[in-house]
Structures are given as C-alpha cells and as structure tokens.
Amino acid sequence: MKIRLPPEVHAHVKEMASRQERSLNGHIVFLLRQEMEKEKASGPAVGSKPDASDSE
C-alpha cells in the first residue's frame, strides 16, 4: 500500500523510526498497532462508522 505524507510528517516519522532502530515501515506498523490497541481498550473512535460489511 502506498500512502502520501506531508514532508514534515514523513521526516518526523522517519526520525522517530531511526531513534527506535526500526525501519520506516516497521515504525508505521508499530504506530498503527498502538492505535488499534487504544481503540480496543476504549471502544470505537468518535466519528467512526461501522463497515458496510457489518450491516445485515
């Protein structure tokens, strides 16, 4: 999957990945998993909508 990031966001994530000795991809996966865990702990995010596949 390709994503576009603003240059300042890309630079920040790249720097944080380097500090934690992760690849850029590995750090993005780490951050996404953190968010997934937060959502599981607190329930769905505000403004989130169920997936269309959830409807009966």
C-alpha atoms as one frame of an Amber mdcrd trajectory, in Angstrom:
protein
   0.000   0.000   0.000   1.296   3.422  -0.857   0.452   6.447   1.248   1.287
  10.096   0.784   2.566  12.002   3.775   3.304  15.705   4.053   7.092  16.179
   4.051   7.208  17.274   7.699   5.213  14.201   8.808   7.444  11.903   6.761
  10.571  13.485   8.266   9.192  13.168  11.800   8.166   9.520  11.430  11.482
   8.688   9.755  13.414  10.334  12.615  11.358   8.523  15.277  11.877   5.205
  13.461  15.616   5.815  13.389  15.709   6.657  17.109  13.917   3.407  17.907
  16.041   1.406  15.463  13.079   0.474  13.268  12.514   0.752   9.559  10.091
   3.427   8.438   7.574   0.719   7.551   8.117  -1.064  10.867   7.529   2.140
  12.805   4.327   2.931  10.908   3.046  -0.580  11.674   4.010  -0.067  15.344
   2.075   3.234  15.486  -0.990   1.738  13.800  -0.995  -1.215  16.201  -0.789
   1.181  19.151  -3.871   2.971  17.853  -5.674  -0.344  17.359  -4.969  -1.286
  20.971  -6.185   2.102  22.227  -9.414   1.680  20.271  -9.949  -1.836  21.639
  -9.456  -0.538  25.180 -11.749   2.475  24.858 -14.287   1.443  22.230 -14.788
   2.836  18.724 -13.265   6.207  17.907 -15.539   9.240  17.897 -16.991   9.735
  14.445 -16.199   6.213  13.305 -18.803   4.413  11.275 -19.360   0.672  11.054
 -18.008  -1.045   7.976 -20.622  -1.650   5.279 -19.991  -5.390   5.656 -21.309
  -5.150   9.240 -24.840  -4.331   8.121 -27.406  -7.091   7.784
